[in-house]
Amino acid sequence: MTIDIKVPTLGESVTTATVSKWLKQPGDAVNADEPIAELETDKVSVEVPAPQAGVLGAHAVKEGDEVEVGTVLTTLTPGAGGQKAAPAAKPAQPAPTAAAPAAAPTPKAVAGAPAETDYDVIVIGAGPGGYVCAIRAAQLGFKVACVEKRATLGGTCLNVGCIPSKALLQQSENFHAAKDEYGEMGIIIDSVKLDLAKMMARKQSVVDANVKGVEFLFKKNKITWLKGTGKVEGTGRIKVDGKPVTAKHIVIASGSDSAGLPGVDVDEKQIVTSTGALELSAVPKKMVVIGGGVIGLELGSVWHRLGADVTVIEYLGRLVPGTDNEVAKTFQRILTKQGLKMKLGHKVTKAEKSAKGVTLTVEPAQGGTAETLEADVVLLAIGRTAASKGFGLEEAGIDAEISQKGCTSG
């Protein structure tokens, strides 16, 4: 009797992957949980293990094929694994050597760089820009290190941005549907309750899965993770928490920070950025969102679905500036129907915190009578600014001119 080994569940809303490498060949004896193949998606790389000891059958797909979750990769005839597996792995060894672009030309050292360097490329920042850059450089044959001050890889997007917010969006939408919409369809669910702690734990599990995927790709591509804060000391020279490191090329991919607003002091408790809004331990009774862009509306809708009374304040006379007018109007109509309140063409001039909450002073953007709004939590989401300070570029005499398209002079 044979067992089908299939493509496993790969993560949140991920349905396809690419077979990047076969670790075992037909006829190889394998042990239970021994990796037999590697699969890659846009953000996650996983190893497929043998479900039990046995001998592998023919490959149903080849390296480079795109496969869906549930696709049969190969078969396994249960039996003894162990010793046969070790010698069988030897024929597979030449493959990565032949495929690896080790012969790629080493980049020439830039003028003034040290003659001998620790790395060919150092990337400062391990977010989607930085880690993709580091991985690709390593695949092209360069010796690469990546500097990251967070305790985890993945940057804002994976840790406190796109990934956790989308997880909460899905979870809050399901809660809202079960509580308020399924009854109309004849699906009766009594006593729908919110376990916010469990919802947050599930959100974190989604984040952890993506972060581990980046860590795996770093190990696979032999990228050194330099943990700490990087500061440029000169051409080809940086310090990571005071330790000197050299490279022929330095890439700064430091991402962005939440933009501030005069008179509104963030403490990530009563007045929060998107980071704090993803970690609230209780659903606020009243939430005010300052900023009608995608971040504020996304998180505002999450907490509204979970029970908060949400008011959005936007300086301009429309939501999501930069999008098509028809899209903005449709979006506003949908959110208003859901129950979010809009104050367009208004600005916040002051925020006062107390034990009871936050009192905001709000005025018409073009001038007029001020009013006050009370909130338990205020979300400041007026955009993001480049995290470009503190790298020592000016002190090192390096001029980084940034064009309108965000490209630097280097």
C-alpha positions in Angstrom: 0.0 0.0 0.0 1.3 3.4 -0.9 0.7 6.8 0.7 0.3 10.0 -1.3 2.4 12.9 -0.1 0.6 16.1 -1.0 1.3 19.9 -0.9 0.4 20.9 2.7 -1.5 24.1 3.8 1.0 26.9 3.2 -0.4 29.8 5.2 -3.0 32.5 5.2 -4.7 32.6 1.8 -1.7 31.0 0.1 -3.0 28.4 -2.4 0.0 27.8 -4.7 3.8 27.3 -4.5 6.8 26.4 -6.6 8.7 23.2 -6.2 12.2 24.7 -5.6 14.1 21.6 -4.8 13.8 17.8 -4.4 15.8 16.7 -1.3 15.1 13.0 -1.9 14.9 10.9 -5.1 12.7 8.0 -6.2 13.8 4.8 -4.4 15.4 6.7 -1.4 14.6 5.3 2.0 13.5 8.1 4.4 12.6 8.4 8.1 9.4 9.8 9.5 9.5 13.7 9.4 12.6 13.7 7.2 12.3 16.6 4.6 11.9 15.3 1.1 11.2 18.5 -0.9 11.3 22.3 -0.6 8.4 24.6 -1.7 8.5 28.3 -2.1 5.8 31.0 -2.2 6.2 34.8 -2.4 6.9 35.1 1.3 7.3 31.6 2.8 9.5 28.7 2.1 8.6 25.3 3.6 10.0 21.8 3.7 7.7 18.9 3.1 8.4 16.0 5.5 7.8 12.3 5.0 4.7 11.3 7.0 6.4 8.1 8.1 9.4 5.9 7.4 9.4 4.2 4.0 10.7 4.3 0.4 9.8 7.1 -2.0 8.1 6.5 -5.3 8.3 8.5 -8.5 8.1 12.2 -8.5 4.7 13.4 -9.7 6.1 16.9 -10.4 9.5 18.3 -11.2 11.6 21.2 -9.8 10.2 24.5 -11.0 6.6 23.3 -11.3 3.9 25.4 -9.8 1.6 23.3 -7.6 -1.6 23.9 -5.6 -2.4 22.9 -2.0 -3.4 19.2 -2.1 -1.5 18.3 -5.2 0.3 14.9 -5.0 4.1 15.4 -5.0 5.1 11.8 -4.7 4.2 8.5 -3.1 5.6 6.6 -0.1 5.7 2.9 0.5 5.7 2.4 4.2 8.6 0.4 5.6 12.0 0.8 7.2 13.8 4.1 6.7 17.1 5.0 8.2 20.3 3.7 6.9 19.3 3.5 3.2 18.5 7.2 3.2 22.0 8.5 3.8 23.8 7.0 0.8 20.8 7.7 -1.4 21.2 11.4 -0.8 24.7 11.5 -2.4 23.6 11.6 -6.1 21.6 14.7 -5.3 24.6 16.7 -4.1 26.0 17.8 -7.5 22.7 19.5 -8.5 22.9 22.6 -6.3 26.6 23.0 -7.1 25.8 23.0 -10.8 22.9 25.4 -10.4 24.5 27.8 -8.0 25.7 30.9 -9.8 29.0 30.8 -7.9 30.9 31.9 -11.0 29.1 35.3 -11.0 31.6 38.1 -11.2 32.5 39.7 -7.9 31.5 43.4 -7.9 34.3 45.9 -8.1 35.0 47.8 -4.9 33.7 51.3 -5.0 36.2 54.1 -4.7 37.5 54.5 -1.2 36.1 51.2 0.0 38.5 49.0 2.1 40.6 46.7 -0.1 39.5 43.7 1.9 35.9 43.6 3.1 33.8 41.3 5.3 31.0 41.1 2.7 30.2 42.0 -0.9 26.8 43.5 0.1 25.4 44.7 3.4 21.7 45.5 3.5 20.4 47.7 6.3 16.8 46.7 7.0 15.1 43.3 6.7 11.6 44.4 5.5 10.2 43.4 2.1 12.6 45.7 0.4 15.7 44.7 2.3 15.2 40.9 2.7 14.3 40.5 -1.0 17.4 42.5 -2.0 19.6 40.4 0.3 18.1 37.1 -0.9 18.5 38.0 -4.6 22.1 39.3 -4.1 23.0 36.0 -2.4 21.4 34.0 -5.2 23.6 35.9 -7.7 26.7 34.7 -5.8 27.5 37.6 -3.5 28.5 37.3 0.1 25.6 39.1 1.9 24.8 40.3 5.4 21.5 42.0 6.5 21.3 44.4 9.5 18.0 44.4 11.4 17.3 46.0 14.8 14.1 44.2 15.4 14.1 40.8 17.2 12.5 39.3 14.1 13.0 39.6 10.3 10.3 40.9 8.0 10.1 44.6 8.9 6.9 46.6 9.4 4.9 44.7 6.8 5.3 41.2 8.3 5.4 42.2 12.0 3.2 45.3 12.5 1.7 46.1 9.1 0.2 44.3 6.2 0.2 40.8 7.5 -1.3 41.2 11.0 -3.8 43.9 9.8 -5.1 41.5 7.1 -5.4 38.7 9.6 -7.5 40.9 11.9 -9.5 42.2 8.9 -10.5 38.6 8.1 -11.2 37.6 11.7 -13.3 40.7 12.5 -15.3 40.3 9.2 -16.1 36.7 10.2 -17.1 37.8 13.7 -19.4 40.5 12.3 -20.9 38.1 9.8 -21.7 35.5 12.4 -23.2 38.1 14.8 -25.1 40.3 12.4 -25.5 38.7 8.9 -25.8 34.9 9.0 -29.3 35.1 10.6 -30.6 36.7 7.4 -29.4 33.6 5.5 -31.1 31.2 7.8 -27.9 30.4 9.7 -28.7 30.8 13.3 -25.8 31.1 15.7 -26.8 31.7 19.4 -24.6 33.8 21.7 -21.8 34.8 19.4 -19.0 36.0 21.7 -15.6 37.6 21.1 -12.5 36.2 22.6 -10.1 39.0 21.8 -7.1 37.4 23.4 -7.6 34.3 21.2 -8.1 36.4 18.1 -4.9 38.3 18.8 -3.0 35.0 19.4 -4.2 33.7 16.0 -3.1 36.9 14.4 0.3 36.5 15.9 0.5 32.9 14.7 0.0 34.2 11.1 2.8 36.7 11.7 5.1 34.1 13.1 4.6 31.8 10.1 5.6 34.5 7.7 8.6 35.6 9.8 9.9 32.0 10.1 9.6 31.8 6.3 12.0 34.7 5.9 14.4 33.2 8.4 14.4 30.0 6.5 15.2 31.8 3.2 18.1 33.6 5.0 19.6 30.3 6.1 19.0 28.6 2.8 20.8 31.4 0.9 23.6 31.7 3.5 22.8 35.3 4.5 24.3 36.5 7.7 21.8 38.3 10.0 23.6 41.1 11.9 21.3 41.9 14.8 21.4 45.5 15.9 21.3 49.1 14.6 23.5 49.9 11.6 25.3 53.2 11.2 27.3 54.2 8.2 30.9 55.3 9.1 32.2 55.9 5.6 32.4 54.4 2.2 32.1 50.7 2.6 32.1 50.9 6.4 29.4 50.6 9.0 29.0 49.8 12.6 26.3 47.5 14.0 25.8 48.4 17.7 29.4 49.7 17.7 31.0 46.7 16.0 32.8 47.6 12.7 31.8 45.7 9.5 32.9 46.4 6.0 31.4 45.7 2.5 31.9 46.7 -1.1 28.2 47.8 -1.4 25.8 49.1 1.2 22.0 49.2 0.6 19.8 51.2 3.0 16.3 49.7 3.0 15.1 51.1 6.3 11.4 51.4 5.5 9.1 54.0 7.1 7.7 55.3 10.4 4.2 56.5 11.3 4.0 60.3 10.6 3.4 62.5 13.7 1.0 65.4 14.2 1.7 68.5 16.3 -0.4 68.5 19.5 -1.1 64.8 19.3 1.4 62.9 21.5 1.5 59.1 20.8 1.9 56.8 23.8 0.6 53.6 22.1 -2.0 53.2 24.9 -4.6 56.0 24.6 -3.2 57.6 21.4 -1.8 54.9 19.2 -0.3 54.4 15.7 -1.1 51.4 13.6 1.4 49.4 15.7 -0.6 50.1 18.9 -3.9 49.6 17.1 -2.9 46.0 16.3 -2.2 45.2 20.0 -5.2 46.6 21.9 -6.1 44.3 24.8 -9.8 45.5 24.8 -12.3 46.8 22.4 -12.7 50.6 23.0 -16.2 52.0 23.4 -15.3 55.0 21.3 -12.4 55.3 18.8 -11.4 58.3 16.8 -9.3 57.8 13.7 -7.2 60.8 12.6 -6.6 60.3 8.9 -8.9 58.9 6.2 -6.3 56.9 4.3 -6.0 53.2 3.8 -4.3 52.5 7.2 -6.8 54.4 9.3 -9.9 53.1 7.5 -8.6 49.5 7.5 -8.0 49.4 11.3 -11.0 51.6 12.0 -13.2 49.1 10.3 -11.6 46.2 12.2 -12.4 47.8 15.6 -15.9 48.9 14.5 -16.8 45.3 13.5 -15.6 44.2 16.9 -17.9 46.7 18.7 -16.3 50.1 18.8 -18.1 53.4 17.9 -15.6 54.8 15.3 -15.4 58.4 14.0 -12.9 59.2 11.2 -11.5 62.7 10.9 -9.9 63.6 7.5 -8.4 67.0 6.6 -9.4 66.8 3.0 -13.0 66.7 1.7 -12.8 63.1 0.7 -11.4 59.7 1.9 -8.4 57.9 0.6 -6.6 60.8 -1.2 -4.8 59.7 -4.3 -7.4 57.2 -5.4 -10.0 57.7 -8.1 -13.0 59.9 -7.0 -15.5 57.2 -7.8 -13.6 54.6 -5.8 -13.4 57.1 -2.8 -17.1 57.8 -3.0 -18.0 54.1 -3.1 -15.7 53.3 -0.3 -17.2 56.1 1.9 -20.7 54.9 1.1 -19.8 51.3 2.1 -18.1 52.4 5.4 -20.9 54.8 6.3 -23.4 52.0 5.7 -21.4 49.8 8.1 -21.7 52.4 10.8 -18.5 54.5 10.7 -18.9 58.2 11.2 -17.1 60.7 8.9 -15.9 64.2 9.6 -14.4 65.3 6.3 -12.7 68.6 5.8 -11.7 68.8 9.5 -8.4 68.9 11.4 -7.3 68.0 15.0 -5.5 70.8 16.7 -5.1 69.4 20.2 -5.3 66.1 22.1 -5.6 66.0 25.9 -5.3 62.8 27.8 -6.8 61.9 31.1 -7.8 58.9 33.2 -11.1 58.8 31.4 -9.7 58.9 27.8 -8.7 61.5 25.2 -10.4 64.9 24.4 -9.7 66.1 20.9 -10.1 69.7 19.7 -11.4 69.6 16.1 -11.8 72.5 13.7 -12.9 72.9 10.1 -9.8 72.7 7.9 -10.7 76.1 6.2 -11.4 77.8 9.5 -14.5 77.9 11.7 -15.9 77.0 15.1 -13.9 74.4 17.1 -15.6 71.5 18.8 -14.4 68.6 21.1 -14.7 64.9 20.7 -14.2 62.3 23.4 -12.6 58.9 22.8 -11.2 56.0 24.7 -8.6 55.4 22.0 -7.3 57.7 19.3 -5.6 56.2 16.2 -3.2 58.6 14.5 -2.9 57.4 10.9 -2.1 60.4 8.7 0.6 58.6 6.6 4.1 57.4 6.9 7.5 59.0 6.5 10.8 57.6 5.4 12.9 56.2 8.2 16.0 57.9 6.9 17.5 59.5 10.0 20.2 58.2 12.3 22.3 56.3 9.7 25.3 58.7 9.9 25.3 59.7 6.3 25.8 63.4 6.9 28.5 62.7 9.5 30.3 60.4 7.0 30.1 63.0 4.3 27.8 61.0 2.1 25.2 62.9 0.1 22.1 60.8 -0.6 19.9 62.8 -3.0 16.4 61.3 -3.3 14.4 61.8 -6.5 10.7 62.2 -6.8 10.5 58.5 -7.6 12.3 57.6 -4.3 15.6 56.7 -6.0 18.8 57.7 -4.3 21.9 59.0 -5.9 23.9 55.8 -5.0 
